[in-house]
Amino acid sequence: MRARRPLIFILLLSVAALTGACAEQGREPDQPGNGRSKSTSPPLTWDGKEDVEEAMQRAARALNTVESESAFREDSGTTTLAKGLSRTFKTQSQKPYTFDISCQTPSAHTLTLTLMRGDAANEWDVECGDREADQFNIPAGTPFTARTTPAGGQAEGIISWRLNTIGAEDVQDCTDDITGCES
């Protein structure tokens, strides 16, 4: 029986040595010490209709989160990230408006929203995947345009938006996010 003990000891040492060598070879590309740079993996994609439907539900929840009780929906819609948004809205009511926007994508993405009226324009970053939509105050008056740059044919994602009138008491911070407000 004593002869087996050194054999088991040698076997365990061999397994440990092999395991250590395999672990060294299996090091991830972004770990230091292996001489390779961090690899870039392909972006995540949606697998089907269910993923898109879930994204639309998340966008609706994000839009509902910022909607005030005095809000009255004037317009709403959804477009794809690949197409982008380019739409002009009439703002003829006497009440102020909010333009609410939510972006949902399978991977991290930021889009730039440009709000324009006449010669005035202002750009805003919109983070996709936020649980709360971005909300912009727009005073009544001449039509304004909301625009995002199309992300291209391979980009997956949706952009959902709403244009609401609200009571003057619900306008927060800046009254005109197109012309901007000084702090």
Phi, psi and chi 1 to 4 in degrees:
 res  aa     phi    psi   chi1   chi2   chi3   chi4
   1 MET       -  -31.7  -70.8  -78.3 -163.8      -
   2 ARG   -67.0  -27.2  -71.2 -174.5 -172.5 -122.8
   3 ALA   -67.3  -27.1      -      -      -      -
   4 ARG   -74.0  -29.6  -70.8 -171.9 -177.7 -177.5
   5 ARG   -59.1  -49.2 -153.9  175.4  -86.8  174.6
   6 PRO   -63.5  -32.6  -21.6   29.7      -      -
   7 LEU   -65.9  -42.9 -177.5   59.9      -      -
   8 ILE   -64.9  -40.9  -68.3  173.7      -      -
   9 PHE   -61.1  -44.4 -177.4   71.5      -      -
  10 ILE   -65.7  -40.3  -68.1  171.1      -      -
  11 LEU   -62.2  -44.0 -176.4   62.0      -      -
  12 LEU   -64.3  -41.1  -73.1  174.6      -      -
  13 LEU   -63.4  -39.8  -78.5  176.2      -      -
  14 SER   -63.7  -44.6  -61.7      -      -      -
  15 VAL   -62.7  -43.3  169.0      -      -      -
  16 ALA   -62.2  -42.0      -      -      -      -
  17 ALA   -65.2  -43.1      -      -      -      -
  18 LEU   -65.3  -40.5  -72.1  172.1      -      -
  19 THR   -63.7  -42.5  -56.0      -      -      -
  20 GLY   -62.8  -40.9      -      -      -      -
  21 ALA   -66.2  -40.5      -      -      -      -
  22 CYS   -66.7  -38.6  -70.1      -      -      -
  23 ALA   -64.7  -38.0      -      -      -      -
  24 GLU   -65.2  -40.2 -175.6   66.2   25.9      -
  25 GLN   -72.5  -29.3  -72.0  178.0  -16.8      -
  26 GLY   -88.0   12.8      -      -      -      -
  27 ARG   -60.6  138.8 -174.4  176.0  -78.5  169.5
  28 GLU   -65.9  151.3  -69.4  -64.0  -44.2      -
  29 PRO   -59.8  -29.0  -19.5   25.9      -      -
  30 ASP   -91.5    3.8   60.9  -13.1      -      -
  31 GLN   -84.0  143.4  -69.1  179.4  -23.5      -
  32 PRO   -71.2  155.2   22.2  -28.7      -      -
  33 GLY    95.2    1.7      -      -      -      -
  34 ASN  -111.2    1.0   62.3    3.9      -      -
  35 GLY    77.4    1.7      -      -      -      -
  36 ARG  -108.9  151.7  -66.9 -174.7  -74.8  177.0
  37 SER   -87.7  165.6   62.0      -      -      -
  38 LYS   -62.6  132.4 -173.3  173.1 -177.1  175.1
  39 SER   -84.7  156.0   67.1      -      -      -
  40 THR  -104.4  127.1   56.9      -      -      -
  41 SER   -95.5  155.9   57.0      -      -      -
  42 PRO   -65.9  150.2   20.0  -27.5      -      -
  43 PRO   -64.3  152.2   21.6  -29.2      -      -
  44 LEU   -67.3  150.6  -61.1  173.3      -      -
  45 THR  -131.1  163.8   60.0      -      -      -
  46 TRP   -84.7  142.4  -75.6  -27.1      -      -
  47 ASP   -88.9  -14.8  -70.4  -30.5      -      -
  48 GLY   174.7 -165.0      -      -      -      -
  49 LYS   -59.9  -37.2 -177.3  178.7  174.9 -177.5
  50 GLU   -62.4  -40.3  -65.7   82.4   17.8      -
  51 ASP   -63.4  -40.6  -71.3  -18.3      -      -
  52 VAL   -67.1  -41.7  175.5      -      -      -
  53 GLU   -63.0  -41.4  -71.1  173.4   -5.5      -
  54 GLU   -63.6  -39.5  -72.6  175.3   15.6      -
  55 ALA   -63.1  -40.4      -      -      -      -
  56 MET   -65.4  -37.9  -68.9 -179.6   76.2      -
  57 GLN   -66.3  -41.0  -69.1  170.4   -1.8      -
  58 ARG   -63.0  -40.2  -74.4 -168.2  -52.4  -87.6
  59 ALA   -63.9  -43.1      -      -      -      -
  60 ALA   -62.9  -41.7      -      -      -      -
  61 ARG   -63.2  -41.0  -75.8 -168.2  -59.0  -91.0
  62 ALA   -63.9  -40.6      -      -      -      -
  63 LEU   -67.7  -39.9  -70.4  165.4      -      -
  64 ASN   -63.5  -31.5  -70.1  -19.9      -      -
  65 THR   -61.8  -36.1  -60.0      -      -      -
  66 VAL   -96.3   -5.8  -61.5      -      -      -
  67 GLU   -75.8  124.7 -164.3  169.2   78.6      -
  68 SER   -78.7  165.0   67.9      -      -      -
  69 GLU   -68.5  -25.8  -72.1 -171.1   28.3      -
  70 SER   -85.8    0.4   68.6      -      -      -
  71 ALA   -67.2  138.2      -      -      -      -
  72 PHE  -126.4  120.4  178.4   78.6      -      -
  73 ARG   -70.8  123.1 -178.9  119.4    0.0  107.3
  74 GLU   -97.5  -34.4  -65.2  -74.5  -27.5      -
  75 ASP  -163.1  155.8 -154.4  -14.8      -      -
  76 SER  -161.3  163.4   64.3      -      -      -
  77 GLY  -179.0  174.0      -      -      -      -
  78 THR  -139.2  140.6  -60.8      -      -      -
  79 THR  -136.9  171.2 -173.9      -      -      -
  80 THR   -91.1  155.8   64.2      -      -      -
  81 LEU   -62.2  -35.6 -164.1   63.4      -      -
  82 ALA   -63.4  -37.3      -      -      -      -
  83 LYS   -82.7  -30.7  -70.8 -178.8 -178.1  177.2
  84 GLY    74.4 -177.0      -      -      -      -
  85 LEU  -122.9  131.4  171.1   67.0      -      -
  86 SER  -149.2   99.5 -177.1      -      -      -
  87 ARG  -145.1  139.3  178.3  117.0 -174.2 -139.5
  88 THR  -104.6  133.7  -60.1      -      -      -
  89 PHE  -117.1  139.3  -59.8   93.7      -      -
  90 LYS   -85.0  139.2  -66.5 -179.9 -179.4  179.0
  91 THR  -131.1   68.6   52.8      -      -      -
  92 GLN   -93.9   -8.2  -61.8  172.2   -6.6      -
  93 SER   -66.0  162.5  171.3      -      -      -
  94 GLN   -81.8  -15.2  -64.1  -58.4  -45.3      -
  95 LYS   -86.8  156.5  -67.1 -176.5  173.8 -174.6
  96 PRO   -72.0  163.5   18.5  -23.4      -      -
  97 TYR  -119.6  159.7  -70.7   79.9      -      -
  98 THR  -125.3  139.7   61.7      -      -      -
  99 PHE  -110.1  114.4 -179.6   76.2      -      -
 100 ASP  -109.6  136.7  -50.8  -26.5      -      -
 101 ILE  -140.1  139.8 -174.0  167.3      -      -
 102 SER  -135.1  140.5  176.1      -      -      -
 103 CYS  -124.4  133.0  174.3      -      -      -
 104 GLN  -128.1  128.4  -59.5  -66.7  -37.3      -
 105 THR  -138.5  160.4   58.6      -      -      -
 106 PRO   -74.4  -15.0   22.0  -28.2      -      -
 107 SER  -140.1  170.0   58.3      -      -      -
 108 ALA   -58.1  135.3      -      -      -      -
 109 HIS  -158.7  145.6 -172.0   80.6      -      -
 110 THR  -125.8  134.1  -59.1      -      -      -
 111 LEU  -117.0  156.9   59.3   91.3      -      -
 112 THR  -104.6  122.1  -59.3      -      -      -
 113 LEU   -99.3  128.8  169.7   69.0      -      -
 114 THR  -112.0  124.3  -54.9      -      -      -
 115 LEU  -106.8  128.0  -62.4  173.0      -      -
 116 MET  -133.6  141.1  -60.6  168.9  -76.5      -
 117 ARG  -149.7  117.0  176.8 -177.3  -90.5  162.6
 118 GLY    61.4 -128.9      -      -      -      -
 119 ASP   -87.6   -8.2  -67.7  -24.7      -      -
 120 ALA   -88.5  139.8      -      -      -      -
 121 ALA  -150.3  147.7      -      -      -      -
 122 ASN  -144.2  138.3 -144.8  -22.2      -      -
 123 GLU  -107.2  144.2  -71.9 -173.6  -13.7      -
 124 TRP  -137.1  141.0  -56.9   89.9      -      -
 125 ASP   -87.2  132.9  -73.5  -23.0      -      -
 126 VAL  -119.2  117.7  175.4      -      -      -
 127 GLU   -81.9  125.3  -65.8  -71.1  -32.0      -
 128 CYS   -75.1  142.1  -64.4      -      -      -
 129 GLY    94.4   -3.5      -      -      -      -
 130 ASP   -63.7  146.1  -77.3   -8.1      -      -
 131 ARG   -78.8  -12.9  -68.2  179.0 -176.5 -116.2
 132 GLU  -125.1  127.3 -172.1  172.9  -69.0      -
 133 ALA   -65.5  157.6      -      -      -      -
 134 ASP   -83.6  137.1  -70.1  -88.1      -      -
 135 GLN  -124.3  134.0 -174.2  173.3   66.1      -
 136 PHE  -125.8  134.4  -57.7   94.7      -      -
 137 ASN   -86.8  130.5  -66.6  -44.0      -      -
 138 ILE  -129.5  118.8  -48.2  -68.8      -      -
 139 PRO   -73.4  155.5   22.8  -28.0      -      -
 140 ALA   -62.0  154.0      -      -      -      -
 141 GLY   152.0 -142.6      -      -      -      -
 142 THR   -70.7  161.3   59.2      -      -      -
 143 PRO   -58.5  152.3  -24.2   34.0      -      -
 144 PHE  -127.9  160.0   77.6   95.7      -      -
 145 THR  -117.6  137.2  -59.6      -      -      -
 146 ALA  -112.7  130.7      -      -      -      -
 147 ARG  -141.2  138.0 -178.5  173.5  -66.3  144.1
 148 THR  -125.9  149.9   64.8      -      -      -
 149 THR   -77.1  132.7  -57.4      -      -      -
 150 PRO   -58.6  138.3  -21.8   31.6      -      -
 151 ALA   -86.0   -7.8      -      -      -      -
 152 GLY   105.9  165.4      -      -      -      -
 153 GLY   -64.6  -27.4      -      -      -      -
 154 GLN   -91.7  -11.6  -61.5  -60.9  -40.8      -
 155 ALA   -73.7  131.9      -      -      -      -
 156 GLU  -104.9  139.1  -70.0 -171.5  -83.5      -
 157 GLY   155.1  164.5      -      -      -      -
 158 ILE  -128.0  152.6   60.2  164.5      -      -
 159 ILE  -122.7  121.3  -58.1  168.1      -      -
 160 SER  -115.6  142.1  -67.6      -      -      -
 161 TRP  -143.1  158.9   50.3  -93.4      -      -
 162 ARG  -142.2  143.2  -68.6  179.2 -177.1  165.1
 163 LEU  -115.1  119.3  179.5   67.0      -      -
 164 ASN  -124.3  147.6  -63.7  -41.2      -      -
 165 THR   -90.0  149.8   56.2      -      -      -
 166 ILE  -138.4  165.1   58.3  171.1      -      -
 167 GLY   -72.4  148.6      -      -      -      -
 168 ALA   -56.6  -30.5      -      -      -      -
 169 GLU   -68.8  -17.0   68.0  -81.4    2.6      -
 170 ASP   -94.4   -0.2  -72.4  -31.0      -      -
 171 VAL   -74.8  122.6  175.7      -      -      -
 172 GLN  -112.7  147.4  -62.1  178.3    9.7      -
 173 ASP    59.6 -120.7  -56.6  -36.7      -      -
 174 CYS   -76.7  136.6 -177.7      -      -      -
 175 THR   -84.0  -14.9   58.7      -      -      -
 176 ASP  -143.4   98.1 -172.5  -10.8      -      -
 177 ASP   -78.3   -2.6  -75.3  -42.5      -      -
 178 ILE   -82.8  -52.8  -62.8  174.2      -      -
 179 THR   -80.8  -21.8   59.9      -      -      -
 180 GLY    86.4  161.3      -      -      -      -
 181 CYS  -130.1  142.3  -62.4      -      -      -
 182 GLU   -83.2  142.7  -65.7 -177.9   25.8      -
 183 SER   -77.7      -  -57.5      -      -      -
